[in-house]
Amino acid sequence: MARGSAVAWAALGPLLWGCALGLQGGMLYPQESPSRECKELDGLWSFRADFSDNRRRGFEEQWYRRPLWESGPTVDMPVPSSFNDISQDWRLRHFVGWVWYEREVILPERWTQDLRTRVVLRIGSAHSYAIVWVNGVDTLEHEGGYLPFEADISNLVQVGPLPSRLRITIAINNTLTPTTLPPGTIQYLTDTSKYPKGYFVQNTYFDFFNYAGLQRSVLLYTTPTTYIDDITVTTSVEQDSGLVNYQISVKGSNLFKLEVRLLDAENKVVANGTGTQGQLKVPGVSLWWPYLMHERPAYLYSLEVMIRGKGFDWPLLVKDFNLLRWLGANAFRTSHYPYAEEVMQMCDRYGIVVIDECPGVGLALPQFFNNVSLHHHMQVMEEVVRRDKNHPAVVMWSVANEPASHLESAGYYLKMVIAHTKSLDPSRPVTFVSNSNYAADKGAPYVDVICLNSYYSWYHDYGHLELIQLQLATQFENWYKKYQKPIIQSEYGAETIAGFHQDPPLMFTEEYQKSLLEQYHLGLDQKRRKYVVGELIWNFADFMTEQSPTRVLGNKKGIFTRQRQPKSAAFLLRERYWKIANETRYPHSVAKSQCLENSLFT
């Protein structure tokens, strides 16, 4: 080995399921090691919204060139958070445009003086378009929320004498346009008898509030100048042995020695290798496996919008996973955007299966299916796959939710996005979630699994619960006959105001929600031993939406309130999920309650 070359250690962790290939550049989750340090920048940042008419005063006055407080008043803003709910200033609640964040940081002296050290600035998520300056220098830009981005800032901090402080300025624009993901439109209201001059509103085409800001952690981390940039893992099983194929990307030098160690859950070395690619063999392998799921039949049953996925909050995250395990559920879809990286780690830890969905929601208008949008959508899928490819919990990619898939332009668009995603990761199935008519859906031929959203006896045939079984059976039979593909009921449910009761059941009462779910379950049970492979209720907990006459402080389809208190339907689902778990774990024995066995409470 040549003098001055580096030794890089790669601990691949527990045995993983499939992974993506062919991606350029890495986005590894920062972890401290003997050669890497992390400095979290969570906490209070200085904040200002640009309320000027054109929302561009910050650029015109170059707020990034000097401390933000010098150009005007600022307020404290916690990071991570969404700025919409923090202030009592009503203007921030629905603000559309540029907001500015700033934080000053003192760096360890070694970071600024040791030229063998890289210093990287990493932003976990900034919704939706972000520009970052370090000490007034334009450092990086990123389009799209919900995913991390980073830049090597070594040349800005290793510039001679130790600077007393490092100033990080981030401008974020939450405007949604026909080419963003999710898309939106800006509508100018020109009737001056009703609206002031220049008055506009943001139109969205999805059913959740467009929260924005620095919604996940910001941090600085270091690596050696010769460093591991990315790790890609694919796995298979040969008799009782696990085979781990790995590819490791090293940057900074061609002179290095690479040793690979595979660790089990107890951090014991179970296999060794050398070089940037190879195969590790683990005799008597213990596979990662979904919570409470028997080998056959495999069936997904759980809830949508399971957790606070847009932002990140450890106490709430752990609470949600405790509730998930209490229910006996085993899966969720990241509706309708990639969740925080820590959420995916918890899914790996607890055996929760994930359908990983990108922010392709609200694709409702013909103008949203354009070439610029297509290019951006494909780029977003690259970022999703690059970030989440090594998570065993991720079993499927979803490229969109309820697009206008009956349009010819949507058919081509979805075909291209799905094909691109498959090229990034040939090991996992790809889907999108449809609410179109089975005969008119132009995207369904290209997916591996059909995912369907339907709300019988809720958005039509109001109150007629007796129609659900017939309509659900017709839905399944039509889709399966035409496409001959496995089907997941990816959304179903009813709005419920906690504490509202009526018998016989009426809409918005707890009894109606419970009765509607029972009718769906009767229909699902007729098909789940055939070609229906999963059921995902909408949804886990109530959540905020835009204001409208049909939304009373948000969407109330949760089986838990926003405060995580159960409605009657939660107990119904708990009984159902544990019954399914026991049937599939012990397929030839009488089902018995296992609610306390294998739970967090024993």
C-alpha positions as CSV (number, residue, x, y, z in Angstrom):
1,M,0.0,0.0,0.0
2,A,1.4,3.4,-1.0
3,R,2.5,5.8,1.7
4,G,-0.3,8.2,2.7
5,S,-3.2,6.1,1.5
6,A,-6.3,5.7,3.6
7,V,-7.9,2.8,5.3
8,A,-11.7,2.9,5.1
9,W,-14.0,0.8,7.2
10,A,-17.5,-0.1,6.1
11,A,-19.8,-1.7,8.6
12,L,-22.8,-2.8,6.6
13,G,-25.0,-3.7,9.5
14,P,-27.6,-6.4,9.8
15,L,-28.5,-8.5,6.8
16,L,-30.6,-6.4,4.4
17,W,-33.1,-7.1,1.8
18,G,-32.7,-5.7,-1.8
19,C,-31.2,-2.5,-2.9
20,A,-30.8,-0.2,-5.9
21,L,-28.1,-0.2,-8.5
22,G,-26.8,2.2,-11.0
23,L,-27.1,5.5,-9.0
24,Q,-24.3,8.1,-9.1
25,G,-23.3,9.7,-5.8
26,G,-24.3,8.8,-2.3
27,M,-26.5,10.1,0.4
28,L,-25.5,8.1,3.4
29,Y,-27.1,8.9,6.8
30,P,-24.5,10.7,8.9
31,Q,-23.2,8.6,11.8
32,E,-20.3,9.3,14.1
33,S,-17.3,6.9,13.9
34,P,-13.6,7.1,14.7
35,S,-13.1,9.1,11.5
36,R,-16.4,11.0,11.3
37,E,-17.9,13.6,13.6
38,C,-21.4,15.2,13.6
39,K,-22.6,18.6,14.9
40,E,-26.3,19.0,14.9
41,L,-27.7,22.5,14.3
42,D,-31.2,21.9,15.6
43,G,-32.6,24.5,17.9
44,L,-33.5,28.2,17.4
45,W,-32.7,29.9,14.2
46,S,-33.3,33.5,13.2
47,F,-36.2,33.8,10.8
48,R,-37.9,36.3,8.6
49,A,-40.6,36.0,5.9
50,D,-40.3,38.3,2.9
51,F,-43.7,40.0,2.9
52,S,-42.8,42.4,0.1
53,D,-45.2,42.4,-2.9
54,N,-42.9,40.5,-5.2
55,R,-41.4,38.4,-2.3
56,R,-37.9,39.2,-3.6
57,R,-36.7,42.0,-1.3
58,G,-34.3,39.6,0.4
59,F,-32.5,39.1,-2.9
60,E,-32.7,42.7,-3.9
61,E,-31.2,43.8,-0.6
62,Q,-28.9,40.7,-0.5
63,W,-29.8,39.7,3.1
64,Y,-27.3,36.8,2.8
65,R,-24.3,39.1,2.7
66,R,-24.5,40.1,6.4
67,P,-26.2,38.9,9.5
68,L,-30.0,38.7,9.0
69,W,-30.8,40.9,12.0
70,E,-28.9,43.8,10.4
71,S,-31.4,44.1,7.6
72,G,-34.5,44.1,9.8
73,P,-36.4,42.4,12.6
74,T,-36.2,38.6,13.0
75,V,-38.1,36.1,15.1
76,D,-36.9,32.8,16.7
77,M,-37.9,29.8,14.7
78,P,-37.3,26.2,15.9
79,V,-35.6,23.8,13.6
80,P,-36.9,21.2,12.7
81,S,-40.4,22.6,12.4
82,S,-42.9,24.0,9.9
83,F,-43.1,27.8,10.2
84,N,-46.8,27.9,9.5
85,D,-47.9,26.7,13.0
86,I,-45.3,28.4,15.2
87,S,-46.1,32.1,15.2
88,Q,-49.3,34.0,16.3
89,D,-48.8,36.1,13.1
90,W,-51.8,35.0,11.0
91,R,-49.9,36.0,7.8
92,L,-47.4,33.1,8.3
93,R,-50.2,30.5,8.4
94,H,-50.8,30.7,4.7
95,F,-47.7,32.5,3.6
96,V,-46.5,31.8,0.1
97,G,-43.1,32.9,-1.1
98,W,-39.6,33.2,0.3
99,V,-38.7,32.8,4.0
100,W,-35.2,33.2,5.4
101,Y,-33.4,31.2,8.1
102,E,-30.0,32.0,9.6
103,R,-27.8,30.3,12.3
104,E,-24.3,31.1,13.4
105,V,-22.1,28.2,14.5
106,I,-18.7,27.9,16.2
107,L,-16.7,25.2,14.6
108,P,-14.1,23.0,16.4
109,E,-10.6,24.2,15.6
110,R,-9.6,20.9,14.1
111,W,-12.3,21.1,11.5
112,T,-10.9,24.4,10.2
113,Q,-7.2,23.7,10.5
114,D,-6.9,20.0,9.5
115,L,-6.7,19.9,5.7
116,R,-7.2,16.1,5.8
117,T,-10.8,16.7,7.0
118,R,-13.8,17.4,4.8
119,V,-16.6,19.5,6.4
120,V,-20.1,18.9,4.9
121,L,-23.3,20.8,5.5
122,R,-26.4,18.6,5.3
123,I,-30.0,19.7,5.2
124,G,-32.5,17.0,6.0
125,S,-35.4,18.7,4.2
126,A,-36.4,22.2,3.0
127,H,-39.8,22.6,1.5
128,S,-39.8,23.3,-1.4
129,Y,-37.0,25.2,-3.1
130,A,-33.9,26.2,-1.1
131,I,-30.8,28.3,-1.7
132,V,-27.9,28.0,0.9
133,W,-25.2,30.5,1.6
134,V,-22.2,30.0,3.9
135,N,-20.6,33.2,5.2
136,G,-22.4,35.0,2.3
137,V,-21.1,32.6,-0.4
138,D,-23.7,30.9,-2.6
139,T,-23.1,27.2,-1.7
140,L,-25.9,25.1,-3.1
141,E,-29.5,25.0,-4.3
142,H,-32.1,22.2,-4.2
143,E,-35.5,21.7,-5.6
144,G,-38.1,19.6,-3.8
145,G,-39.0,19.0,-0.1
146,Y,-38.9,15.8,1.9
147,L,-35.4,14.7,0.9
148,P,-31.8,15.5,2.1
149,F,-29.2,17.5,0.2
150,E,-25.7,18.5,1.2
151,A,-22.5,20.3,0.1
152,D,-18.8,20.1,0.9
153,I,-18.0,23.4,2.5
154,S,-14.4,22.7,3.4
155,N,-13.0,25.4,1.2
156,L,-15.2,27.9,2.9
157,V,-14.2,27.1,6.5
158,Q,-10.5,26.1,5.9
159,V,-9.3,29.5,4.8
160,G,-6.5,30.5,7.2
161,P,-7.1,32.0,10.6
162,L,-10.0,30.4,12.5
163,P,-13.2,32.4,11.9
164,S,-15.0,33.2,15.1
165,R,-18.3,32.0,13.7
166,L,-19.7,30.3,10.6
167,R,-22.9,31.9,9.3
168,I,-25.4,29.7,7.5
169,T,-28.2,31.4,5.6
170,I,-31.0,29.4,3.9
171,A,-33.8,31.0,1.8
172,I,-36.8,28.7,1.1
173,N,-39.7,29.2,-1.3
174,N,-42.8,27.1,-0.7
175,T,-44.6,28.1,-3.9
176,L,-46.0,25.2,-5.9
177,T,-46.2,25.5,-9.7
178,P,-47.2,23.1,-12.5
179,T,-43.6,21.8,-12.6
180,T,-43.0,21.3,-8.8
181,L,-43.7,18.0,-7.0
182,P,-46.3,18.1,-5.7
183,P,-47.6,20.6,-8.3
184,G,-49.9,23.6,-7.8
185,T,-51.0,26.8,-9.4
186,I,-50.9,30.5,-8.4
187,Q,-54.2,32.3,-9.0
188,Y,-54.3,36.1,-9.1
189,L,-57.7,37.5,-8.1
190,T,-58.2,40.7,-10.1
191,D,-61.6,41.9,-9.0
192,T,-60.5,45.0,-7.1
193,S,-64.0,45.4,-5.6
194,K,-63.2,42.2,-3.6
195,Y,-59.5,41.9,-3.5
196,P,-56.5,44.2,-3.1
197,K,-54.3,44.8,-6.1
198,G,-51.9,41.9,-6.6
199,Y,-53.8,39.5,-4.4
200,F,-53.1,35.9,-5.1
201,V,-53.7,32.5,-3.6
202,Q,-51.9,29.1,-3.9
203,N,-54.1,26.4,-5.3
204,T,-53.2,22.8,-4.4
205,Y,-54.8,19.6,-5.5
206,F,-54.1,17.3,-2.6
207,D,-55.8,16.9,0.8
208,F,-53.2,17.9,3.3
209,F,-51.9,21.3,4.5
210,N,-48.8,22.6,2.6
211,Y,-46.6,22.9,5.6
212,A,-43.1,24.4,4.8
213,G,-39.8,25.4,6.2
214,L,-36.7,23.5,7.6
215,Q,-38.8,20.5,8.6
216,R,-35.9,18.0,9.4
217,S,-32.5,18.3,11.0
218,V,-29.7,20.4,9.8
219,L,-26.2,19.3,10.7
220,L,-22.5,19.5,9.9
221,Y,-20.4,16.4,9.6
222,T,-16.8,15.5,8.8
223,T,-15.1,12.8,6.8
224,P,-11.5,12.2,5.9
225,T,-10.5,13.6,2.5
226,T,-10.6,10.0,1.2
227,Y,-14.0,8.7,2.2
228,I,-16.8,6.2,1.6
229,D,-19.4,8.1,-0.5
230,D,-21.9,5.3,-1.0
231,I,-22.8,1.7,-0.2
232,T,-25.2,-0.4,-2.2
233,V,-26.3,-3.8,-1.0
234,T,-28.3,-6.6,-2.7
235,T,-29.0,-9.9,-1.0
236,S,-30.2,-13.4,-1.8
237,V,-30.5,-16.7,0.0
238,E,-28.7,-20.0,-0.9
239,Q,-30.2,-22.8,1.2
240,D,-29.6,-21.7,4.8
241,S,-26.9,-19.1,3.9
242,G,-27.4,-15.4,3.3
243,L,-25.5,-13.8,0.4
244,V,-24.7,-10.1,0.7
245,N,-23.4,-8.5,-2.5
246,Y,-21.9,-5.1,-1.9
247,Q,-20.6,-2.2,-4.0
248,I,-18.8,0.6,-2.2
249,S,-17.9,4.0,-3.8
250,V,-14.8,5.7,-2.4
251,K,-13.9,9.2,-3.3
252,G,-10.9,11.5,-2.8
253,S,-8.1,9.1,-3.8
254,N,-7.3,6.0,-5.7
255,L,-4.8,4.9,-3.0
256,F,-6.7,3.1,-0.3
257,K,-7.3,-0.2,1.4
258,L,-10.9,-1.2,2.0
259,E,-11.9,-3.7,4.6
260,V,-15.6,-4.7,4.9
261,R,-17.2,-6.1,8.0
262,L,-20.8,-7.4,8.2
263,L,-22.3,-7.0,11.7
264,D,-25.4,-8.7,13.1
265,A,-27.9,-7.1,15.4
266,E,-25.6,-7.5,18.4
267,N,-22.7,-5.9,16.5
268,K,-20.9,-9.1,16.2
269,V,-18.8,-9.7,13.0
270,V,-20.5,-12.4,10.9
271,A,-18.5,-12.0,7.6
272,N,-15.5,-10.2,6.3
273,G,-14.4,-8.9,2.9
274,T,-12.0,-6.6,1.1
275,G,-12.3,-4.3,-1.9
276,T,-15.0,-2.1,-3.3
277,Q,-17.2,-4.9,-4.4
278,G,-17.7,-8.5,-3.4
279,Q,-20.0,-11.1,-1.8
280,L,-20.3,-12.0,1.9
281,K,-21.7,-15.3,2.9
282,V,-23.5,-15.8,6.2
283,P,-24.2,-19.5,7.1
284,G,-27.4,-20.1,9.2
285,V,-28.6,-16.7,8.4
286,S,-31.5,-15.1,10.3
287,L,-33.5,-13.0,7.9
288,W,-35.2,-9.7,8.5
289,W,-38.9,-10.4,8.6
290,P,-42.1,-8.3,8.9
291,Y,-43.7,-7.9,12.3
292,L,-46.2,-10.8,13.0
293,M,-46.1,-12.0,9.5
294,H,-45.9,-15.8,8.6
295,E,-43.9,-16.8,5.6
296,R,-47.1,-17.7,3.7
297,P,-49.5,-16.1,3.1
298,A,-47.8,-12.7,3.2
299,Y,-50.5,-10.0,3.7
300,L,-50.1,-6.3,4.4
301,Y,-52.5,-4.7,6.9
302,S,-52.2,-1.3,8.4
303,L,-52.8,2.3,8.0
304,E,-51.9,5.3,5.9
305,V,-50.5,8.7,7.0
306,M,-49.2,6.6,10.0
307,I,-46.9,9.2,11.5
308,R,-45.7,12.7,11.4
309,G,-43.6,11.9,8.4
310,K,-43.1,15.4,6.9
311,G,-41.2,16.6,10.0
312,F,-39.4,14.8,12.7
313,D,-40.1,14.4,16.4
314,W,-38.7,11.5,18.4
315,P,-41.3,11.4,21.2
316,L,-44.2,11.4,18.7
317,L,-42.4,8.9,16.4
318,V,-41.9,6.4,19.3
319,K,-45.5,6.9,20.4
320,D,-46.8,6.2,16.9
321,F,-44.7,3.0,16.6
322,N,-46.0,1.9,20.0
323,L,-49.6,2.4,18.8
324,L,-48.8,0.6,15.5
325,R,-47.5,-2.4,17.4
326,W,-50.5,-2.3,19.8
327,L,-52.7,-2.5,16.8
328,G,-50.8,-5.5,15.5
329,A,-50.3,-3.7,12.1
330,N,-47.3,-4.5,9.9
331,A,-47.1,-2.0,7.1
332,F,-47.8,1.6,5.8
333,R,-47.3,3.7,2.8
334,T,-45.4,7.0,3.1
335,S,-48.4,9.1,2.1
336,H,-47.7,11.2,0.1
337,Y,-44.0,11.9,0.3
338,P,-40.8,10.3,1.7
339,Y,-40.8,10.3,5.5
340,A,-37.8,11.3,7.7
341,E,-34.8,8.9,7.6
342,E,-35.3,8.1,11.2
343,V,-38.8,6.8,10.5
344,M,-37.3,4.3,8.0
345,Q,-34.7,3.3,10.6
346,M,-37.6,2.6,13.0
347,C,-39.3,0.5,10.4
348,D,-36.2,-1.6,10.0
349,R,-35.9,-1.9,13.7
350,Y,-39.5,-3.0,14.4
351,G,-40.2,-5.0,11.2
352,I,-42.7,-2.6,9.6
353,V,-43.1,-3.0,5.8
354,V,-43.0,0.3,3.8
355,I,-44.4,1.3,0.4
356,D,-42.0,4.2,-0.2
357,E,-43.9,7.0,-2.0
358,C,-42.5,10.1,-3.6
359,P,-44.3,13.5,-3.5
360,G,-46.2,12.7,-6.7
361,V,-49.6,13.8,-5.4
362,G,-52.0,16.3,-6.8
363,L,-51.2,15.4,-10.5
364,A,-54.7,16.3,-11.3
365,L,-54.5,18.7,-14.3
366,P,-53.3,18.0,-17.9
367,Q,-50.7,20.8,-17.7
368,F,-48.9,18.9,-14.9
369,F,-47.8,16.2,-17.3
370,N,-45.1,18.1,-19.1
371,N,-41.5,17.4,-20.0
372,V,-40.1,19.7,-17.3
373,S,-42.2,17.9,-14.7
374,L,-41.3,14.5,-16.0
375,H,-37.6,15.3,-15.7
376,H,-38.0,16.6,-12.2
377,H,-40.2,13.6,-11.2
378,M,-37.5,11.2,-12.4
379,Q,-34.8,13.2,-10.5
380,V,-36.9,12.9,-7.3
381,M,-37.2,9.2,-7.7
382,E,-33.4,9.0,-8.0
383,E,-33.1,10.9,-4.7
384,V,-35.7,8.6,-3.0
385,V,-34.0,5.4,-4.2
386,R,-30.5,6.7,-3.4
387,R,-31.6,7.5,0.2
388,D,-33.7,4.5,1.0
389,K,-32.3,1.7,-1.2
390,N,-30.6,-0.1,1.7
391,H,-33.6,-0.3,4.0
392,P,-34.9,-3.8,4.4
393,A,-38.3,-2.4,5.4
394,V,-38.8,-0.8,1.9
395,V,-40.5,-3.5,-0.3
396,M,-42.0,-1.3,-3.0
397,W,-41.7,2.1,-4.6
398,S,-44.8,4.3,-5.3
399,V,-44.3,7.0,-7.9
400,A,-47.6,8.8,-7.5
401,N,-50.9,9.0,-5.6
402,E,-54.2,9.4,-7.5
403,P,-52.8,11.0,-10.7
404,A,-55.2,11.8,-13.5
405,S,-54.2,8.5,-15.0
406,H,-57.0,8.4,-17.5
407,L,-55.2,11.0,-19.6
408,E,-53.1,9.9,-22.6
409,S,-50.3,12.3,-21.5
410,A,-50.4,10.8,-18.0
411,G,-50.0,7.3,-19.5
412,Y,-46.7,8.2,-21.2
413,Y,-45.6,10.2,-18.1
414,L,-46.2,7.3,-15.7
415,K,-44.7,4.8,-18.1
416,M,-41.5,6.8,-18.2
417,V,-41.3,7.4,-14.4
418,I,-42.0,3.7,-13.6
419,A,-39.4,2.5,-16.2
420,H,-36.8,4.9,-14.7
421,T,-37.5,3.7,-11.2
422,K,-37.1,0.1,-12.3
423,S,-33.8,0.9,-13.9
424,L,-32.6,2.4,-10.6
425,D,-33.7,-0.6,-8.6
426,P,-34.6,-3.8,-10.5
427,S,-35.1,-5.7,-7.2
428,R,-38.3,-4.1,-6.0
429,P,-41.8,-3.8,-7.5
430,V,-43.0,-0.4,-8.6
431,T,-46.6,1.0,-8.3
432,F,-48.7,4.1,-8.2
433,V,-52.0,4.5,-6.4
434,S,-55.0,4.9,-8.6
435,N,-58.6,6.1,-8.2
436,S,-59.3,6.0,-11.9
437,N,-61.8,3.7,-13.7
438,Y,-60.1,0.3,-14.4
439,A,-61.0,0.5,-18.1
440,A,-59.6,4.0,-18.6
441,D,-56.4,3.9,-16.5
442,K,-53.4,4.5,-18.8
443,G,-50.7,3.8,-16.2
444,A,-51.9,0.5,-14.8
445,P,-50.3,-1.7,-17.5
446,Y,-46.8,-0.6,-16.3
447,V,-47.0,-1.3,-12.6
448,D,-46.2,-4.5,-10.8
449,V,-48.9,-4.2,-8.1
450,I,-52.3,-2.5,-8.5
451,C,-53.0,-0.1,-5.6
452,L,-56.6,1.2,-5.4
453,N,-58.2,4.0,-3.4
454,S,-62.0,3.8,-3.0
455,Y,-64.5,5.4,-0.6
456,Y,-67.7,3.5,-1.1
457,S,-70.6,4.9,1.0
458,W,-68.6,8.0,1.8
459,Y,-67.9,10.2,-1.3
460,H,-71.0,8.7,-3.1
461,D,-74.0,6.7,-2.0
462,Y,-73.8,8.6,1.2
463,G,-74.9,6.5,4.2
464,H,-75.7,3.3,2.2
465,L,-73.4,0.9,3.9
466,E,-75.3,-2.0,2.4
467,L,-73.8,-1.3,-1.0
468,I,-70.1,-1.6,0.0
469,Q,-69.6,-5.4,-0.4
470,L,-71.1,-5.5,-3.9
471,Q,-69.2,-2.4,-5.1
472,L,-66.0,-3.6,-3.6
473,A,-66.3,-7.1,-5.2
474,T,-67.0,-5.5,-8.5
475,Q,-64.0,-3.2,-8.2
476,F,-61.6,-6.1,-7.4
477,E,-63.0,-8.4,-10.1
478,N,-62.8,-5.8,-12.9
479,W,-59.3,-4.8,-12.1
480,Y,-58.0,-8.3,-11.7
481,K,-59.7,-9.6,-14.8
482,K,-58.2,-6.8,-16.9
483,Y,-54.6,-6.7,-15.5
484,Q,-54.1,-10.1,-13.8
485,K,-51.9,-8.4,-11.1
486,P,-51.9,-8.5,-7.3
487,I,-54.1,-5.8,-5.7
488,I,-53.7,-3.7,-2.6
489,Q,-56.6,-1.7,-1.2
490,S,-54.5,1.3,-0.5
491,E,-57.1,3.6,0.9
492,Y,-60.6,3.2,2.4
493,G,-62.3,4.9,5.3
494,A,-64.8,7.4,6.7
495,E,-64.6,10.8,8.4
496,T,-65.3,10.7,12.1
497,I,-65.6,13.3,14.8
498,A,-64.4,11.8,18.0
499,G,-67.3,11.7,20.5
500,F,-70.1,11.8,17.9
501,H,-72.4,8.9,18.4
502,Q,-75.6,7.7,16.6
503,D,-77.4,4.4,16.3
504,P,-78.3,3.4,13.7
505,P,-75.0,4.8,12.4
506,L,-74.9,8.1,10.6
507,M,-72.1,9.7,8.8
508,F,-69.3,11.4,10.9
509,T,-70.1,9.3,14.0
510,E,-67.8,6.7,15.4
511,E,-70.4,4.0,14.8
512,Y,-70.5,4.9,11.1
513,Q,-66.8,4.7,10.7
514,K,-66.7,1.3,12.5
515,S,-69.6,-0.1,10.4
516,L,-68.1,1.1,7.1
517,L,-64.8,-0.6,8.0
518,E,-66.6,-3.8,8.9
519,Q,-68.4,-3.9,5.5
520,Y,-65.0,-3.4,3.7
521,H,-63.5,-6.2,5.8
522,L,-66.2,-8.6,4.7
523,G,-65.4,-7.8,1.1
524,L,-61.6,-7.9,1.6
525,D,-61.9,-11.3,3.3
526,Q,-63.5,-12.8,0.2
527,K,-60.4,-11.8,-1.9
528,R,-57.4,-11.7,0.4
529,R,-56.8,-15.5,0.0
530,K,-56.8,-15.0,-3.8
531,Y,-55.2,-11.9,-5.4
532,V,-55.7,-9.1,-2.8
533,V,-52.4,-8.9,-1.0
534,G,-53.0,-6.0,1.3
535,E,-55.3,-3.5,3.0
536,L,-54.3,0.0,4.1
537,I,-56.9,2.0,5.9
538,W,-57.1,5.8,5.5
539,N,-55.9,6.6,8.0
540,F,-53.9,6.4,11.2
541,A,-54.5,9.8,12.8
542,D,-56.4,13.0,12.0
543,F,-54.4,15.6,10.1
544,M,-54.5,19.2,9.0
545,T,-55.7,20.2,5.6
546,E,-56.5,23.5,3.8
547,Q,-59.7,25.2,5.1
548,S,-62.9,24.3,3.3
549,P,-66.6,23.8,4.2
550,T,-66.0,20.0,4.0
551,R,-63.1,19.9,6.5
552,V,-63.6,20.7,10.2
553,L,-60.1,21.5,11.4
554,G,-58.6,19.0,8.9
555,N,-59.2,15.5,7.7
556,K,-60.9,13.4,10.4
557,K,-60.6,9.9,8.8
558,G,-58.1,8.9,11.5
559,I,-58.8,6.0,13.9
560,F,-56.8,8.2,16.3
561,T,-57.2,11.9,16.9
562,R,-54.3,14.2,16.3
563,Q,-53.5,13.8,20.0
564,R,-53.2,10.1,19.4
565,Q,-56.4,9.1,21.4
566,P,-58.3,6.2,20.0
567,K,-61.7,6.3,18.3
568,S,-63.9,3.2,18.4
569,A,-62.5,2.0,15.1
570,A,-59.1,1.6,16.6
571,F,-60.3,-1.3,18.7
572,L,-62.1,-2.9,15.8
573,L,-58.8,-2.8,13.7
574,R,-56.8,-4.1,16.6
575,E,-59.0,-7.1,16.9
576,R,-58.9,-7.7,13.1
577,Y,-55.1,-7.2,12.7
578,W,-54.2,-9.6,15.6
579,K,-56.7,-12.1,14.2
580,I,-55.0,-12.0,10.8
581,A,-51.6,-12.1,12.4
582,N,-52.5,-15.2,14.4
583,E,-54.1,-16.9,11.4
584,T,-51.0,-16.3,9.2
585,R,-48.5,-17.2,12.0
586,Y,-50.4,-20.4,12.9
587,P,-52.2,-21.3,9.7
588,H,-53.3,-24.7,10.8
589,S,-54.4,-23.9,14.3
590,V,-57.3,-22.1,15.9
591,A,-56.6,-18.4,16.1
592,K,-56.0,-17.2,19.6
593,S,-55.2,-13.8,21.1
594,Q,-51.5,-12.9,20.9
595,C,-51.9,-9.2,21.7
596,L,-49.5,-9.3,24.6
597,E,-47.1,-11.9,23.2
598,N,-44.3,-10.3,21.1
599,S,-45.5,-6.9,22.1
600,L,-43.7,-3.9,23.7
601,F,-45.5,-4.7,27.0
602,T,-43.8,-8.0,27.8
